[in-house]
Amino acid sequence: MPLRFNFKLMASKLFSPEQKAQIVAAIQEAEKQTSGEIQVHIESRCKASVLDRAASVFETLKLYQTKDRNGVLIYLAVEDHKFAILGDAGINAVVPANFWESTKDLMATFFHQGKFTQGLVEGIHHAGDQLKADFPFDYQDDQNELTDEVSFGN
């Protein structure tokens, strides 16, 4: 009988509770300054194109349902060394053309050193700074539209 692995469980175990808390804290800190929403989704494996998989996760997590279409997904498949950042239509309309690639480059410098938590935190801060510039926090009308918790997949 072949061995079966629970990749969702494996992905969630790749980060300690403290590391998960650091990622959530970075999301919360970034979102205090913007109406934008940032989500992180971590998996062990990505068998498809990383952009196709990230787009599927973006859809599943309903990141397109923010009022200003300013949701951002940071997708990471740790075991396959793949990651992507996707912004919704509202944020993509205003960020510089190379913004997501420069954010990925920043994160990759940490990932290559095995510092996945730090890479995610730096990417969240970088995205948050851009969101703050384009979608500042509205103290009267803003609400947290999506969860700040890290989600895990296969």
C-alpha positions in Angstrom: 0.0 0.0 0.0 1.5 3.4 -1.0 2.2 6.0 1.6 -0.1 8.9 1.6 1.0 12.3 2.8 -1.2 15.0 4.2 0.5 18.0 2.4 -1.8 20.5 4.0 -0.7 19.3 7.4 2.9 19.3 6.2 2.7 22.9 4.9 1.2 24.1 8.2 4.1 22.5 10.1 6.7 24.2 8.0 6.3 27.3 10.2 6.3 27.4 14.0 3.4 29.1 15.8 5.8 32.0 16.5 6.6 32.3 12.8 2.9 32.2 11.9 2.3 34.9 14.5 5.0 37.1 13.0 3.5 36.8 9.5 0.0 37.6 10.8 1.4 40.6 12.8 3.0 41.9 9.6 -0.3 41.7 7.8 -2.1 43.4 10.6 0.5 46.2 10.8 0.4 46.8 7.0 -3.4 46.8 6.9 -3.6 49.4 9.7 -2.4 51.9 7.1 -4.4 50.9 4.1 -7.8 49.8 2.9 -6.0 47.1 1.0 -6.1 43.5 2.1 -3.1 41.1 2.1 -3.3 37.4 2.4 -0.6 34.7 2.6 -1.2 31.2 1.4 1.4 28.5 1.9 1.6 25.0 0.4 4.2 22.3 0.3 3.8 21.6 -3.4 2.7 23.3 -6.6 2.3 20.9 -9.5 0.9 23.4 -12.0 2.3 26.8 -13.2 2.8 28.9 -10.1 0.8 31.8 -11.5 -2.1 29.5 -12.4 -2.1 28.0 -8.9 -1.9 31.4 -7.3 -4.8 32.6 -9.5 -6.8 29.6 -8.4 -6.0 30.3 -4.7 -6.8 34.0 -5.2 -10.3 33.0 -6.5 -10.8 30.4 -3.7 -9.9 33.0 -1.0 -12.3 35.5 -2.7 -9.6 38.2 -2.8 -11.5 39.8 -5.6 -14.4 40.7 -3.3 -12.7 43.7 -1.7 -14.6 47.0 -2.1 -11.7 48.7 -4.0 -10.4 45.5 -5.7 -7.2 46.0 -3.8 -6.5 42.5 -2.5 -3.0 41.0 -2.6 -2.1 37.4 -2.4 1.4 36.2 -1.5 1.5 32.5 -2.6 4.4 30.2 -1.5 5.0 26.5 -2.4 7.9 25.8 -0.1 9.0 22.3 -1.2 8.9 23.3 -4.9 10.7 26.6 -4.4 7.9 28.5 -6.1 6.1 31.7 -5.2 4.0 34.4 -6.7 2.4 37.6 -5.8 -1.0 38.6 -7.3 -2.8 41.9 -7.0 -6.4 42.5 -7.9 -7.5 44.9 -10.6 -7.6 48.0 -8.4 -4.1 47.7 -7.1 -2.7 46.5 -10.4 -4.1 49.6 -12.1 -1.9 51.9 -10.0 1.3 50.1 -9.0 4.4 50.6 -11.2 4.8 48.0 -13.9 7.6 46.2 -12.2 6.3 46.5 -8.6 5.4 42.8 -8.1 8.7 41.6 -9.6 10.7 43.9 -7.4 8.7 42.7 -4.4 9.5 39.1 -5.4 13.2 39.9 -5.8 13.2 41.3 -2.3 11.6 38.2 -0.9 13.8 35.9 -2.9 16.9 37.2 -1.2 15.6 35.9 2.1 14.2 32.7 0.7 17.5 31.8 -0.8 19.0 32.0 2.7 16.2 29.7 4.0 14.6 32.7 5.8 11.0 32.1 4.7 9.3 34.0 7.5 11.5 37.0 7.1 11.0 37.0 3.3 7.3 36.9 3.8 7.3 39.7 6.4 9.5 41.9 4.1 7.2 41.2 1.1 4.1 42.1 3.2 5.7 45.3 4.4 6.7 46.2 0.8 3.2 45.5 -0.5 1.7 47.3 2.5 3.7 50.5 1.8 2.5 50.6 -1.8 -1.1 49.9 -0.7 -0.8 52.7 1.8 0.3 55.1 -0.9 -2.5 54.2 -3.3 -5.2 53.1 -0.9 -4.8 55.0 2.4 -6.7 53.8 5.5 -10.1 55.5 5.8 -10.7 55.9 9.5 -14.5 56.4 9.0 -15.3 53.7 6.5 -12.6 51.0 6.5 -13.1 47.5 7.8 -11.0 44.4 7.7 -12.7 42.6 4.7 -10.7 39.4 4.7 -9.0 37.3 7.4 -5.4 38.1 8.4 -4.6 34.4 9.2 -2.2 32.5 7.0 -4.0 29.8 5.0 -2.5 26.5 4.1 -3.1 24.1 1.2 -1.8 20.9 -0.2 
